[in-house]
Amino acid sequence: MATTPLISIIIGGRNDNYQQDWIGRLEYVLNFDLLNLDTIGLGANVEFCIVDYGSKNKIRDHIRTDNKSTTVKFIEVDFQSSDEVDYHVSKALNIGLKNATGKYCMITGSDQFLSATAWYNLINFLKKKE
């Protein structure tokens, strides 16, 4: 039986290589966070929701994780209408929030990571609020 994560981390992105090697940086950051969570033994408390909006080459096909205990979801959002271009990021992140199963949610950028100490402090702070 799967446990409900304490916190869902929502990360939005599009594989368009607008910023050089974005996929490589996302993969590095995600694996860094997963390693830190495994190191402190609290990975089951976290779920990552990677929201892919409008990529021609899907993010899930390019990201490899060294994951042992943390759930990583890839959510693909297909925007058809060109008049929605300015709202893709916001709509995609809202879809990520709707698909998140954690008690708490945090939206973050694809290049932001937490140290093992920061993860430990965040998770224990949220557990105390329960």
C-alpha positions in Angstrom: 0.0 0.0 0.0 1.5 3.3 -1.1 1.7 6.1 1.5 0.5 9.6 0.8 3.5 11.9 0.5 3.7 14.8 3.0 4.8 17.3 0.3 4.5 17.5 -3.4 7.1 19.5 -5.3 5.7 20.9 -8.6 8.2 21.8 -11.3 7.1 23.1 -14.7 9.1 23.1 -17.9 9.2 22.7 -21.6 11.9 20.9 -23.6 12.5 23.5 -26.2 16.2 24.2 -25.3 15.4 27.9 -25.0 18.1 27.9 -22.3 21.0 25.6 -23.3 21.0 22.1 -21.7 17.9 22.7 -19.7 17.1 19.0 -19.6 20.6 18.2 -18.3 20.2 20.8 -15.5 16.8 19.5 -14.6 18.0 15.9 -14.4 21.0 17.0 -12.3 18.9 18.9 -9.8 16.2 16.2 -9.6 18.9 13.5 -8.9 20.6 15.7 -6.4 17.3 16.1 -4.5 16.6 12.4 -4.7 20.1 11.5 -3.4 19.7 13.9 -0.5 16.3 12.5 0.4 17.6 8.9 0.2 20.6 10.0 2.4 18.4 11.2 5.2 15.9 8.4 4.7 12.9 10.7 4.2 12.3 10.2 0.5 8.8 8.6 1.0 7.6 11.9 2.4 8.1 13.7 -1.0 6.6 13.5 -4.4 8.0 15.3 -7.4 5.5 16.4 -10.1 7.3 17.3 -13.3 4.8 19.2 -15.5 5.8 19.1 -19.2 3.9 21.7 -21.2 4.1 21.8 -24.9 7.4 19.9 -25.5 7.9 18.3 -28.9 10.4 15.9 -27.2 8.8 14.8 -24.0 10.7 15.4 -20.8 10.0 11.9 -19.5 11.9 10.5 -22.4 15.1 12.4 -21.5 15.2 12.3 -17.7 16.9 9.4 -15.9 16.6 9.2 -12.1 18.5 7.3 -9.5 15.4 6.9 -7.4 14.9 4.5 -4.5 12.1 5.9 -2.4 10.6 9.1 -3.8 7.7 9.2 -6.3 8.5 11.1 -9.5 5.4 11.8 -11.7 5.7 13.2 -15.2 2.5 15.1 -16.2 2.2 16.0 -19.9 0.0 19.0 -20.8 -0.8 19.6 -24.5 -1.8 23.2 -25.3 -3.5 23.4 -28.7 -4.5 27.1 -28.8 -1.9 29.7 -29.8 -3.9 32.4 -27.9 -3.0 30.7 -24.6 0.8 31.0 -25.1 1.2 33.6 -22.3 -0.6 31.4 -19.8 1.1 28.0 -20.5 3.3 28.1 -17.4 0.5 29.2 -15.0 -1.9 26.7 -16.4 0.6 23.9 -16.4 1.6 24.5 -12.8 -2.1 24.5 -11.8 -2.5 21.2 -13.5 0.5 20.0 -11.5 -1.2 21.1 -8.3 -4.4 19.3 -9.2 -2.4 16.1 -9.8 -0.3 16.4 -6.6 -1.2 14.0 -3.8 0.9 15.5 -1.0 -0.7 17.2 2.0 1.4 20.3 1.3 2.6 21.6 -2.1 5.6 23.7 -3.2 6.1 25.1 -6.7 9.7 25.6 -7.5 12.0 26.2 -10.5 13.8 23.5 -12.4 17.2 24.8 -11.2 16.5 24.9 -7.5 17.5 22.2 -5.1 17.6 21.6 -1.3 20.5 20.3 0.7 20.0 17.2 2.9 19.8 19.5 5.9 17.2 21.7 4.3 15.1 18.7 3.3 15.4 17.3 6.9 14.3 20.6 8.4 11.4 21.1 6.0 10.0 17.7 6.4 10.3 17.7 10.2 8.7 21.2 10.4 5.7 20.0 8.3 5.4 16.8 10.4 5.2 18.9 13.5 2.2 20.8 12.0 0.2 17.6 11.6 
